[in-house]
Amino acid sequence: IVVEIMGHNAGWLALGAGIAGGADVVLVPEIPYDIDHVAQTVSARRKAGSRFSIVAVSEGALTRGDAARKAELRRIRDESGDKEERKQAKKELQELDAAQADSTVHLARRLEELTRLESRVTILGHIQRGGTPSPADRVLATQLGAAAARAVVEGNFGVMVAARGDEAVTIPIAEVAGKRKTVPLDHPWFETARDLGIGLGD
């Protein structure tokens, strides 16, 4: 089963859900993957007697080739002195982004070809936002809401409320707006995934 999880630019959701949900392979934007390595992980599980494998895929996960091409096109777009070359790079980047919409289906097809095992695709999309909140979810939402109301009463504007450890803290919007927080490659979740034998496609 190949499960696509939200996360066009960062793999937090796919990595967390993959670990929590018992995925056998987790593919995220932070680690470009090699399809042959993914197929080897699935095939090795089959040979060991497992009748199924779960591949959790962040919607922004890229093959090594696509990631390298994207990086090169971005470099050209941002650094080239040739206007036409920049324009062409921008166009190709848009085409790569558009093709990304079907990448999970393409991945599943390639896995079928390489492993000779049937692949089923499930694209969760926004369905994953509609689950029943757990008690921890409710406590967190209430804590953050109370902190936001407190900030308004105190006249503390231009901030966002965030959870930091057990606390709700305010952070100036200017410090976070327009910034992307990807999963650091040395994050403990990656270490946990590797310790559990979860393939990361690298």
N, C-alpha and C positions, 0 to 999 in steps of 0.2 A: 504494500500500500504506500503510495507516494502522497503525502499530505502537504499542501501548500498553506503556509501560515503568513499572516501579514508581516511586513518588514521589508520595504523596498530598499532602504538605505542602511539599516542596522538589523542585526540578528538577535536582539534581546528576546523577542517573543518566541522565535523558533528554537533558540538554544534552551531557554527555560522550559518551554512546553515539551521539547524533545527529551530533556532529562527527566522531567516530572512524569511524562507519559510513556516512558520506556521505549523511545525510538532507538533503532539500531544504527541509523545514520542521521546526522544533522548537517544540513548545508546552509551556510550563512554568507552574507555579503563580505564579511571580514576575511574569509578564507576561500579564495577561488578554488574550485574543485576540479579534480581529474575524474572524468566519467568512468575510466577504467578502474580506478581505485574504488569507486562506489560499487561498481559491478563485482569486483573481487570480494568486497565485504559481504555483499548479499549472497554470492555464490559460496563463500566459506561457511556462512550460516547454514545454507542448505545442505552442504556436505556434512556438517556437524549434526544434522538431524532436525533442524528447525524448519517448520512448514510455512513460515511467513517471516517477513521483515518489514519494519516500518521505517520509511525514509521521510523525515521532517525537513521541508524545504522552505526557507525564507523566500518570499517572492522576488527578492533582489539578489539571490545567490547567482553567481556567474561561474562559468567554466574558466579555466586558466587562460584559454585563448581569448575569450570575450573580455575578460578583465584586462589583459595586456593591451588588446586593441582599444578598449575604452580609455585606458590611461594615455596611450599614444595620441588618440584623437583629442583628448582634453589638453594635452601638452601643445599640440598644433593650434588648437582653438585659442589658447591663452597666450602663446608665445610667438607664433609665426608672424613675420613681417609682411607676408603676402595675404592681401585681403581675400582673394579668391580661395586660397588654401584654407584660411580660417572659416570661410563660408561653407566649403565642402566638408570640413571636419565637423562643423556644427550640424550639418544635414545628416552625416553618417551617424553621429551620436543620437540624433532623434530617431533614426531608423533602428539602431540597436536597442534603444529604450522601448520602441514600439514592439519589436520582436520579443522583448522580455516578457510580454503578456502571455505568450504561449510556451515559455521556457519549461514549466513544470510538465506539461503534456509531452513536450519533446524529450525531456529527461526520462519520463516513464517509457516512452517508445524505445529509446536507446537502451535502457536497462533490459527491456524485453529482448531486444536483439542480442545483447551481450550475455545475458544469463539464461536465455530461453525459458524464463519464468513469466507468467502473466503478471502484468502491473495494473493496478487500479489507482485512479487519481481522485483525490478528494481535495477540493479547494474551499477552505473554510470561509475566507473572506470576512465579512462583518458578522457572520453568525457567531464567531468566537467572542464577540462583545456582548452577546445576549444571554449569557449564562446567569443562573441564580447566584447572587453574591453570597460569599461565605461570611461567617461572623467576623473574620479578620478584615475582609473587604469593607464591611459596614463600619467597623471601628475606624479604619483608615480614612474612609470617606467623611465620617463625622469629625474626626480630628482635623483633617485638612479644611473642611468647611468652617469649623469653629475658628481656626487660625486665620482664614481669609476674612471672616467677619470681624475678628479682632483687629486685623490690619486696617480695615476700613474705618472702624471706630477710632483708631489711633491716628488716622490720617496718613497712613503708610501706603502711598500709591506708587504705581510703576514697578510693582514687584510681583513675583509669582510665589505661591506656597508650594513647598516641596517636603517630602519625607526624608529625613536624614537620621538614620538609626531609629530610635524610638521617638524622635522629636519632629515637630512640624516647624519648619523654618521659612523665612522669607528671603528671597534672592532677587536682586535687581534684574528686571527684564533685560536691560542692556547687556548683562553678563551672559545671557543664554539665547537671546533672539538671534535667529539665523545660524545657530551653531548646531552641529550634528554630533550626537554622542553615540559612537559606535562601541561595540564590545571590545575592550582592550584584549590583545592576544594573550596577555598574561593573567587574564581574569580567572578567578577560581572556578567558574563554571566550565571553562574549557578544560581545566585540569581534571575536574570531576568527570566530565564527559569522557576524556581519554582514559581515566582510571576505570571507568565502567565498561570500556571496550567499545564505546560509541564511535563509529567512523565519522570523520569530519571531511572526508573527500580529498585530503592532502597527502 
